[in-house]
Amino acid sequence: MKSYKMTIAGCERELPLCKVDDNLTIAAFIMFGDTEVTVKSATELLKKVSDFDVILTAEAKGIPLAYEISRQSNKPYVVARKSVKLYMNDIVSVNVKSITTQKVQKLYLDGAKANMLKGKNVLIVDDVISTGESLEALKALCKSAGGHTACCASVLAEGDAAERDDIVFLEKLPLFT
């Protein structure tokens, strides 16, 4: 398998190359199980983000980063779920389409979790920002819950996302055509 070698928060990693279609290949960045990258990325991102009260991420790949930023900052985090759970009431939801899922999904917040965002400055985090679709869905979810997006942050910015000035990220990740 071919891979792309890069340094992420001081950690050298080989990311497997994955064909999306005949014209696009991406380097897959998976934080699950990589504690070193997760801890160091959270530390570096906390140096760059603006002040916030609560963290919001989407299920599932952003969870390790949100947890570690929460642990280091001692601020709570909320996970936008990809399906409705039995315990959820007063649900807030938005549609999202990301490059890695290739279909429209929904993100959901339980009313109690949505209330954690109400009137708060929210740090939205994800592992990678690429097309920005997931980010926009999280911003819309935050707004629907009555929160204010204070800052959007990711470990990597893929492709054109690296040219955006409205996100904070650690490293650029190229797209391969």
Secondary structure by P-SEA (a helix, b strand, c coil): cbbbbbbcccbbbbbbbbbccccccccccccccaaaaaaaaaaaaaaccccccbbbbccccaaaaaaaaaaaacbbbbbbccccccccccccccccccccccbbbbbbbcaaaaaaacccbbbbbccccccaaaaaaaaaaaaaacccccccccccccccccccccccccbbbbbcc
